[in-house]
Amino acid sequence: MDGGAAVEDNDGKAQWLVSLQKKVTMFTEIMPADLPEMRRDSKSLKNPLFRFLDRENTVLSKLLQTVKKDFMFCYDVCIGERKSSNYIREVMENLHADVVPAHWKKYIMPPTMTATNWLYDFKSRVE
């Protein structure tokens, strides 16, 4: 991560893991629980605007579940409850560097947007 020897805290954890654990905990707490499905009936399904919003709702719901799952995996690795994989390590490195993981980019965003800004924007979109 930092190119040199890892700085450790009193528990023997790398400092970047402690920092990432705090960040992931904060983001987990601000994320909405779930995105409810839109009610479908024969009349609403005939409306093109409803179908568009329903598709967007589905994509957003799946992305919310992915983000929450990634947070859970990262947190578990930070506290030593889970072994890291290439997937989790990439997410952890991205979040530590405040970069949006590539598999989270489901909608257009400025290329300079940080992961922190993206998460607050995503939270607003879900709500």
Secondary structure, 3 states (H helix, E strand, C coil): CCCCCCCECCCCCEHHHHHHHHHHHHHHHHCCCCCCCCCCCHHHHCCHHHHHHHHHHHHHHHHHHHHHHHHHHHHHHHCCCCCCCHHHHHHHHHHHCCCCCHHHCCCCCCCCCCHHHHHHHHHHHHC
